[in-house]
Amino acid sequence: MQFRYKYYGSTTVDDTAASQSFHFAPDTLRPPTAFDGLLRSASHAHLAFREAMSALHAVVVSDQRYRGRDKSVYRQWLAENEQSLLARFMSRSAELKQSSEALNTELRTLRASKQRVLAPFYKAQQAYFNWLFWNHRDAWYVLDPVITVHPERLLFEAFSQDESTYCAVSVRHDVFDRTGEMACGTTNIDYSASLHDEFQKIRDYKATRLQLDPAGFTVATGDDPAFREEKIDLPDSWVRGFLQVSSAMTLPATVVELHPMDLHNLCAALRQRKERAGPRSLRFELSPGEPARMVLEPWNQVFTARRSAIVGAPLTAPQTIRVWGRRRLLTLERLIALATRVRVHLLGSGMPSFWVIELGDITVTLGLSGWTANDWSDAGRFHLLQPRHEVAEATTLSVAAALQSQWMASSAELASRTQLPRGDVDAALGLWVQAGRAVFDLSSGRYAWRELTREPLPLATLRFSSPEESTALALIHEKRVKLRDITPQGQRLVIDGEVRLKDRSHAPRLVLNADQQLVDGQCDCNFHRQNRLRRGPCAHLLALRQLAQPRLAEWSPAAPDAAAAATPGTTPEAA
């Protein structure tokens, strides 16, 4: 999927001893968007804004996908010595051995000469790569951050390169003294590594000005040399992951309010230890009337959040929720000292989670997908892009028009304004969020109109990453899938089920590891017999995995080494 931008100039920063001014260059292919404001010096807005934008930058450049050991040096050595090793192995007489040694001597001489001739080239190549990294790191970014100007706030959004982390920075207008025009809308901003470096120079003794420069929208001709076009090819999986995480924000969740020190304790423990085996999850143990317990696996290190509370309806029964990819929480470390409140929105085991950090009038929302590597080896999340229920097109358009006129509103306010049933309004809003046209603000509980892209996204092609996912969801809706049994086998789970079709039935079997990742599967269908898992699970395995997800929340493996597990309240060193 290709995205096209057209910037008038570049984002610039004017920095003096007394002031600092950021001039953001917006995408001129979008509707005009403008903002001009001065950060108030009477509050801690300078520090909070700097740390919030630093967290956004950390997400923009984040890529925590697993990378195997670099074997290039070994392969080079093998290529240089393969002939020698083979000759020695195959030598059967002194004559052949002598001949091979002579050839090896000549070959070493030639390779040494080649190395000597190419040494200046390799040196210059390495110097170029070093220069490219430090001077043009923009090429490492997948998509420029999105900025939205609302009547009440500025909203910065970004998604990580590894398709697993979403970050939103909401800045209320109360932290600004507006000095210029404002035009509400959404646009991409020209972002660079040097801009992040300038953010680090923000100080409370400097007057800091933020300007979303509308100059490019008023240029009469597109032939102006200041115009600069960019085209970025994004994989469908990246866009799908962004939409899935955004859609997940609208789902019902268990909300736990933590003290900032609880988050500090988690980050400190993650800094001090390195897991070598699964499960690598963070387990929340919630019981009615008791403080929340957070357990770091596989060490079973327990943190009791004594100042925690459940937000909303109280619990009626104990819950255990596990989330993975916990090291992504280190992105929030710089915010802890300024945080006034931390809320965690938990959708369920293996589902996305959202960490909302409030810094006064600035709020940072970190959305973590249920996995760090967004691939088929984990539980399918394709249902996150499915309609809640069918609504008429006129209803969706009416809700969109009402939200656009107000920019931000709750579903109750929109239902009152449109005189539509609340359920239809919620379903329509869910569709607009899934299409990238709206976003749900967890801190205020309201929807905001925000167009992620200039042109409508092809949701029909983004909804599923393969035909097997589409078939799997249809099997679930038609109630053709039955879960027979979940059997623990050491650190693994074996899930057996049955899929009944019109003319035959299948008996799929899943094998999950301690992190609930698919490591093996069996099915007697033709797709699985031909491909095994090389092209991903078949539709029957995917359907069984999705159907078993609620039951998996009840299963928690024991620590692989009980002696190494920490006791409640102990520090990692004491454990």
ABEGO torsion letter per residue (X at the ends): XBBBBBBBEBBBBBBBAABBBBBBBBBAABBBBBBBBBBBAABAAAAAAAAAAAAAAAAAABBABBBBBBAAAAAAAAAAAAAAAAAAAABABAAAAAAAAAAAAAAAAAAAAAAAAAAAAAAAAAAAAAAAAAABAAAABABBBBBBBBAABBBBBBBBAAGABBBBBBBBAAABBBABBBBBEBBBBBBBAAAAAAAAABBAABBBBBBBBAAAAABABAABAABBBBBBBBBAAAAAAAAAAAAAAABBBBBBBBBAAAAAAAAAAAAABBBABOBABBBBBBBBGBBBBBBBOAAGBBBBBAABBBBEBBBABBBBBBBBGAAAAAAAAAAAAABABBBBBBAEBGBBBBBBBBBEABBBBBBBBABABBBAABBBAAAAABBABBBBAAAAAAAAAAAAAAGBBBAAAAAAAAGBBAAAAAAAAAAAAAAGABBBBAAAGBBBBBBABABBBBAAAAABABAAAAAAAAAAAAGABBBABBBBBEABBBBBBBBBBAABBBBBBBBBBAAGBBABBBBABAAAAAAEAAAEBBAAAAAAAAAAAAAAAABBBBBABAAABBBBGBBAAAX
